[in-house]
């Protein structure tokens, strides 16, 4: 009996129509286009419409991914959503809401709460489900409407984040040339206060208490931790799979900060043409950034069947992770 591997069968994405440019932010907070571009590489980001929640964005991306995998909704037997800006504060899960919108009933649906690392955490979970035989076709969705949690008077955070969604179908294959080779995920909860959204049981929202669940971040500390953790992580995952940078077709990092991306790329000796960048157009879309970037690569017809991608991400928790993924889907025409 041949071994069963998990494979990324397809990719899909959705970005809201509304653009929030650096020029727009100059009118809202004490900042400049020059400062934002120099410090982050971001020129604009997308903002969800007033009637769009994270599940709405995610459902659109999910439908595209399912269609590109040549599957029907009924073929999906697991949904995992990665988000830090779910439709509801605690319940129901955004995955369950997405499942309802898709009409995917009577299947497990749950959220991966790992902030910007959420898509890689979801990928690791889907891989385990498929390779154990517990699922045949898992849908993983990164969906963010993080603008709902932005304090637009806090220039250290509000210039960074944007809204969007990406999705992938993870299915079974017996062909290792189309397999998810490895996923590595980690955390350090002792440093949670570097990046968080307030408003949970630690500091609940109460009547009469002026409080909004805004995102808070210690920018300099988070930057340093991200560079160190991600550089070490990608070096380790390449080493344990006996790979080097020249064998990577596409490096698809979490699009958090251009300086972080460049530092990690330099740490493993990647060429510029190997690095996939979308941060200038979308900003930091948290758990959605990696699948959105893969989708851009796919739609540009640069992603071929069997291409080896190196993914990495860092987020609140603190969490981080990396993955080696051979694209198992059809090459776009």
N, C-alpha and C positions, 0 to 999 in steps of 0.2 A: 504494500500500500504506500503510495507516494505521500510525502510530507505536505501538509497544508500551510501555506504562508498567507499573511494578510497583505493586501495590495490596495493602493490608492487608485480606484477605478475611474475617478472623475473629479472635477473641480468646478465650482460655480461661485459667483459673487454678486453683490449688489451695493451700489453707492448711492446715497440720496442725491437729489438734484441740487439742493441749495449748497452754494459754496460760501465759505467764510474765509476771506483772504486776510493776509497780514495788514493790508490797508484798512480793512474793516475793523480789525482789532485795535489799530492805532487810534480809532475814534472811541473805543470802549475802555481801554486800559493804558497805563503809561508804558508804552513799548514802541518799537519801530520795526519796520520790515527788515532793515539791515541787521538789527540785533537778533531777530528771530531766525533769519536765514543763517547767519554766522554761527549761532549757538546750537541750532537744531537741524538745519537743512530744510525746514518746512516753509512752503510758500502759501499753501491754502489747505483747507480741510473741509469735509462735507458735514452738514448738519441735518438730522432727520426732521421731517415735517412735523408739525404739532400733533398730527393724528397718527404718527408712526412710532411704535414702540420697538424695542429690540427684537421681539418675536416677529414683527411684520417684516423687518429687514431680513431676518434669518430665514423666514419662510420663502421669500423670493429667491435667495441664494440657494436654498435647499432644493427647490423645484428644478432649478437649472442644473444642479449637480446630478439629481436623479435622472433627469432627461438625458444628460450627456453620458450617463452610465448605461443607457438603453434599458432602464428598469422602470417599473411602475411603482406607485406609492405602496401598493400591497406587497412588494418585494422587500421593503425595508422592515427589519425586525428589531432594530435598536436605534434610539436617537439620543445623542449626547450633545448638549449645548454648553459652550464655554462663553461666559459673559461676566462682566463686573457691573453691568447696568441692566439687570433683568427687569422684566415687566413689573414684578412685585418685589417688595423688600425681602420677604422670606419664603412665601409660598403663594401660588404653586410655582414649580420650576418653570423656567423659560422653555426648556426642552418639551415639557408636557404641553405648554401652550402652542409651540410650533407644531407638535404632533397633531393637536386638534385642528389647527389651521390647514394642515396638509391632508387631514382625513386618515391619518395613520393611527388606527385604534387598536387597543388590546395588545400593545407592545410596551416594553420598558422604555421610559424616557426620564432622564435626569440630567442635572447640571454638573459641570466640572468647574468648581470655584477656585481657580488658580490665577485670577487676574490676567495679565498679559501673557502668561505662560499657558493659559487655559486650553488653547488649541492643541498644544503638544501633549498636555495631560489627557485630553480627550482622545488623541491619536493613540497614546499608549494603552488606554483602556479598550478602545475599539480593537486594536491589534490583539490584545489578550482574549477578548470575546470571540473574535473570528478564528484565531488559531486554536482555541480550546474547543471549537465546535458549538459554542453557546449562541452564536449569531452567524448568519450567512452574509447579510448586507447591513452594515452599520452606517448610519448617517451621522457625521459630526459637523457641528455648526458653530462658528465663532460669530457672535452678533453683538454689536455694541451701539447703544444710544447714550454714550457717556456725556454728551452735551447737557443731559438732564442733571448731571452732578457737578457741573462746572461752576465755580465762583468766578464770574467774569470781572472781579476786582483783584483777583490773585493772578498776577502776570506770570508767576513761576509755573503755573499749571495750565491755565486756560488757553495758552498759545499752543499747547502740545497736542491736545486730543481732538479726534474727529470721530464721526459716526460711520458705520458701514457693517457689512456682513460677508462672510465667506463660508463655503460648505464643501464637503468632500464625502464621497461614498467609499467606504472601506469594505472590500469583499475578499473572497477566498481565491487563491491561485495555487497551482502546483509548479509554477514557473518562477524560480528564484530570481530571474532577471527582471521580474516585475514586482518584486516583493519590497515591503518595508523592512529594511535590513536590521535596524536597531532604533530603540528609543531610550533616552536617558533623562529622568526627571529628578529634581531635588528641591529642597526647601530649607529655610532657616527662619523659623517662627520667632526666634528671639529678637529679630530686627523688624518686626511687623510695623513699627511706628515710622519707618522711613517712607511708606506709601500705603495709604488706606483711605476708606470712605467711612465717615462717622455715621452713627445712627442706629447701631445694633444694641444688643443687651448690655454692652459695656457702657454705653452712653445713650440710653433710649430717648426717643423723641416723646416729650410729654406736653400735655396741654398747658399753655401759659409759659412755656419755655421757648424762647426764640432760638430756633435751631433748625438748620437745614443740613441734609446729608451730603456735604460737599467733599470732593476729593482733596486730600492733603498729601504733600510730598516734600521731603527734604532733598532738594535737587542735587546738590553737590555730592552728598553722601550716597544717594542712589546711583548716580553716574559712576562713581568709583567702584561700588560694589558690583554693578552690572558688568563693567569692563573686565574686572578680575574673574568673576564667576563664569561669564560666558567664554572668555578666552581659555580658561582651564577646561571648561566643559567640552568645547569643540575639539580641543587637543586630545582629550581623553577618549571621546567617542571614535575619532579617527584611528587612534592607536589601537583600541581594542578590536577594531574591525580590519586592522592591517591596511589602512588606506592612507593616502597622502592628498594634499590639496589639489594636485594636478588631475586626480581622478574624479573630482567633483565637477559635474556639469553646471550646476547652479547653486549658489549659496543664497538661501532665502531667509534672511534674518527678520526677527520682529522689528517693525519700523518705528522705533522709539526715538532715536536720535542718530543723526548721520555720523557724529563723532564716535559714538559707541560702535556702530556698524564698521566704520573704517578701522578702528582699533582692533576689533576681533578679526577682521579680514587680514590685517597685517600680521597678527599673532600666528596665523597658520600659513601665511604666504600666498594668499589668493590674489589672482589678477583682477583688475577692475571689471573686465568683461564677464567674470564669473558671478559677480555680486548683483543681485536683483534689488533695485531701489524704486520705491513708490512713495517714500515719505514726503517728497516735495508736493505731491498732489493730494494726499489723503491725511497727512499727519499721522499721529499715533492712534490707530484704531484698535488698540489693545488686543483682545483675543481674536479679532477679525483680521489683523494685519497680515499674518502669514498666509492664510488662504486667499485673501484678496491679492497679495503679491504673486502667488502661484497662478491665480486666474489671469492676471495681467500678462504673465509669462506665456500662459497657454493661448490667450487671445492674440498675442503678438506672433504666434506660431513659432515660438522659440523652444517650446517644451515638447520633446519627442518621447515616444514610448520607450521605456527603459532608461531614460535619463536619470542619473543619480543626483538627488538634491540633498543638501545639508541644510537643515532647519535649526534655528535656535531662538530662544526667547527668555526674557527676564521680566518679572512682575511682582506686584504686591504679595506679601505673605511672610517673608520674601520667598518667591518661587523662581525656578529657572529650569530649562530643559533643552535638549537637542535631539535631533533625529536624523537618520539616514534613510531616505525614501527614494526608491526607484519608481518612477511614474508608470503605473500599470494601465492607464487609460489609452484611448485611441489618440493618435496624433491628429490635431485639428487640420482640416482641409482649407 
